[in-house]
Amino acid sequence: MPDQNALIRAAIARLLAEKTGVAVISMKDSVTELLAVSGVALTVESLQDLLLEMAEVRGMMVALDL
C-alpha cells in the first residue's frame, strides 16, 4: 500500500495536470479539492507546502487566497 505522502503527491499531480496551461491556480480551491478527492489526513499546512512545491516545478503560480 502506498504511503500517505505518495497518495497526496499523486492527487496533486493529477490536479496540476488538469490545470495545464493555467498560469495561476487558487490555493483555497485546490486545497479544498485535494482534501475531498484524496481522503488523506494531512494538515492543511502540509498540503499547502506540497502544492506550492509541485506547482513551482511545473512553472505555475499559486494565489494565496486563503
N, C-alpha and C positions, 0 to 999 in steps of 0.2 A: 504494500500500500504506500503510495507516495506520501511524503511528509507534507505538513501543512504549508510550509513555505513554497514548495513546488506547486501545490494546488493554486495558491493565490497568485503566484507568478504566471501560471498558465491562464488564469482568468484575466489578469491584467493584459497579457499579450493578446488575448482574443479581443478584449475591449479596444486596445490601441489599434489592432489590425482593422477593426470595423470603422475606425475613425481616420484611416489613412487619407492623407491629403488635407486634413483639418489642421490649421496652424495652432489653434488654442483650444484646449478642452477644459471643461468645468470640473474643478476638484470636487465640489459638492455633489454634482450629478454623478460623477464617476465613482466616488466612494459609495454613494447610495446604491448604485447599480451593482458594484462589486460585492457589497455586503449581501445583497439579495440573491445574486447568482452563485456566489462561491459557497455560502453556508459555512465558511471557515471563521472561527472565532479569533480574530486578530484585533488588537486595539486599533482605533481609527488612526492614531499617530503612526503606527507601523505600516498600515495600509497606505497612508499618505506618502510616507517615505519611499516605499516600494514603487508607487505610482509615479512619483517625481523622478526617481532614478531611471525607470524604464522608459518614461516619456522623453527624458533628456537624450537617452541613447538613440531614440528614433527622430530626434530633432523637433519634437513637439513641445509646446509650452503648455503649462497647466495654470489656469486662472485660479488664484487663491481666493475663492468666493465663499468661504465657509461662513 
